[in-house]
Amino acid sequence: MTINIKDLKNKIIYRANYRGTKEMDKLLGSFVKIYIDQLIEDDLPLLCDLLDYDDENLYKFNQGLHLTIEIKSNKVTELFKNYKYVSV
C-alpha cells in the first residue's frame, strides 16, 4: 500500500498539533510547520518515528535533559534537538 505524500504530510501535521498537552502541541506543531516542506520524501518516515515518542521524553530531548529512553540520531531528530520554540 502506498500513501500519497500530501496525505502523509497532513497526517504528520495533525499528529504534531494534537499531542495531548498544549506545550507539546505548540512545540511539535511549530517544528513540523517549519520543516515539513524542507524535508525530502525519505525523511518523512523519520518524522513519523519522532512523533511516536512520548511527550515527556520528546520535551526532555529538545531541552537537552536526561531521557528515560534512547532516541536514535538522524537528520530529523537532530533538527528537533536543536529547534528552539519562540512564542509569537
C-alpha positions in Angstrom: 0.0 0.0 0.0 1.4 3.4 -1.0 0.4 6.6 0.6 0.1 10.0 -1.1 2.8 12.4 0.1 0.3 15.1 0.7 -1.8 12.8 2.8 1.2 11.7 4.8 2.2 15.3 5.4 -1.4 16.1 6.5 -1.3 13.1 8.9 2.1 14.3 10.3 0.8 17.9 10.8 -2.3 16.6 12.6 -0.3 14.3 14.9 2.1 17.1 15.7 -0.6 19.6 16.7 -2.8 17.2 18.7 -0.5 15.5 21.2 -2.4 15.8 24.4 -0.5 18.6 26.1 -0.7 22.2 25.0 3.1 22.6 25.4 3.9 19.7 23.0 1.2 20.8 20.6 2.9 24.1 20.3 6.5 22.8 20.2 6.0 19.9 17.8 3.4 21.8 15.8 5.7 24.7 15.1 8.6 22.4 14.4 6.6 20.5 11.8 5.2 23.6 10.3 8.7 25.0 9.7 10.4 21.8 8.5 7.8 19.6 6.8 8.3 21.2 3.3 12.1 21.3 3.7 12.4 17.6 4.3 12.8 15.2 1.4 10.3 12.3 0.9 12.7 9.8 2.5 12.8 11.9 5.7 9.1 11.8 6.3 9.1 8.4 7.9 11.8 9.7 10.3 9.5 12.5 11.2 6.7 9.9 11.8 9.1 8.0 14.0 9.8 11.1 16.0 6.1 11.6 16.6 5.8 8.1 18.0 7.9 9.0 21.1 6.1 10.1 24.2 5.7 13.8 25.1 7.8 13.8 28.2 10.9 12.3 26.5 10.5 14.5 23.4 10.4 17.6 25.6 13.5 16.4 27.6 15.3 15.6 24.3 14.6 19.0 22.9 15.7 20.7 26.1 18.9 18.6 26.5 17.7 16.9 29.7 18.3 13.3 30.8 16.0 10.8 29.0 14.5 7.5 30.2 14.7 6.1 26.6 17.1 6.3 23.7 16.1 8.4 20.7 18.1 7.4 17.6 20.1 10.1 16.0 19.2 11.0 12.4 18.6 14.2 10.4 15.1 14.8 11.8 16.0 14.1 15.5 19.0 16.4 15.2 16.8 19.2 13.7 14.3 18.7 16.6 17.0 18.6 19.3 18.4 22.0 18.0 14.9 23.5 17.5 14.0 26.4 19.8 10.4 27.3 20.0 9.7 31.0 20.1 6.2 32.2 21.0 4.9 34.9 18.8 
